Amino acid sequence: MQKIILTKTFEQDWIRMFTHLANLFFEQSKVITDTEEEGILVDLSINQNDSTIAGYAHLTYNGKEYSATFSEQVTTDSSETETRQLKRIYSHVFLEVLEQLTGMKQSWGILTGIRPMKLFHKYRQQGHSVEEAKRLLMEKHRIFEEKSELLATIEEVQLKAIPDLHQLQNDVSIYIGIPFCPTKCAYCTFPAYAIHRKNGRVESFLDGLHEEIREIGKWLTERNIKITTIYFGGGTPTSIEADEMDALYKTMYDSFPHMKEVREVTVEAGRPDTITPAKIDVLKKWGIDRISVNPQSYTDETLKAIGRHHSVQETIDKFWLSRNMGMKNINMDLIIGLPNEGLDEFRHSLDETEKMQPESLTVHTLSFKRASEMTRNKEKYKVADRETVEQMMQMGEQWTKENGYVPYYLYRQKNILGNLENVGYAKPGEESLYNIIIMEEVQTIIGIGCGASSKFMDPTTGKITQFQNPKDPAAYILTFEEYIDKKIEHLERIFPDAVVVE
Ligand code: SF4
């Protein structure tokens, strides 16, 4: 644990901000204001007059000293309050002295949030040109030029895929969570329960899910609210039987309004061991041709180490089965930094992916999430160092370029190895619209099913209220009706003018 001692006292939310920044440099850090303690000493101050505001940082550690200054005009931007500007300026100088001390450079600058793209969209929505938005991100937030270019590319791809991206606030998207998987993977923090069919839990869950779809569908239909995209996630939505999938899609088509106008329906078939010809037939019957088949790695030992219980060959076979049976848009996920994996294993994963050419590929960087088995037993798993992870990221970037993919969404996670990002790549025109919508938070997403998280976005203010369905199927079965009512209350609040159409 690295202690960082500030010579001045700050409110708790400021301390949290400094801690997030310090965590970019140290595996674990603690920012405190007790100068009696031993640690890295940082003196922060601000000088302000009517027109200029300047921040200073002075760091002392092990007899060495570092300092940084940063100044800019007092904000005239109405979307940034004075406090926000102060926080940003303090962050600049705090980050810079830590960069000097550690020799590490932070390519995302002072941005520690998970959605840097949102900031880019915000600047563009304020009327800034692409070049100005890039400059603002570099100057105000210290991000590297290459990252600002990545954001600009993503914006262009997103607006091509969804030209009305910023006018979708009166429509909704739907997420349907099915919380079962054949087994639980070691790094998993999703609501995923090993499926065994003896106790009737799956059937009872599905009864509740049908009811939720019917009730939410009824509310939307009565008010003529359109659905932009629908996404089945989980868990693994293909871990239920083919006839259960069929019944579910029937309820969806019977209940949701304007199904013909829904732009995309995706079903995650993440675990290849759940894919069968009968299930693909069901998907085809309902016109669903966008699925995810997730290899994560093409090294059998890795799959075993992370508890996937399927082989590499099975991934390859199920990919071709899906492709040959008519699945036109297949997404695959790879994870960088899985246990015992280095450059060779990742190169091998890319070589294998090359043979299949899925329409989209998401490259995740392994994150040690607090609740996963891997985090609880961190010492058991040997993972690549920051430098290797960075090299793997670059390898992925290069590979996607050579194979005709473009980046179309991006997000970052806390505790992500090397403090890098997860990037979704797609062949032009094959982007997942749902992924863009959820990442950029441009409309309400109604979560249905276990662990499904709803995001109710007020169309006027853009303010988002999150609402979570129960994660555990047992709790869901008992309470789903209450949760339907609560979601409808939220919908009535954000769409007060939506009238019941006769
Ligand atoms: S397949 Fe996905 S949802 Fe299921 S246990 Fe593994 S990581 Fe979790």
Boltz pocket constraint, residues with backbone or C-beta under 6 A from the ligand:
constraints:
  - pocket:
      binder: B
      contacts: [[A, 180], [A, 181], [A, 183], [A, 184], [A, 185], [A, 187], [A, 188], [A, 189], [A, 190], [A, 191], [A, 192], [A, 234], [A, 235], [A, 236], [A, 270], [A, 271]]
      max_distance: 6.0
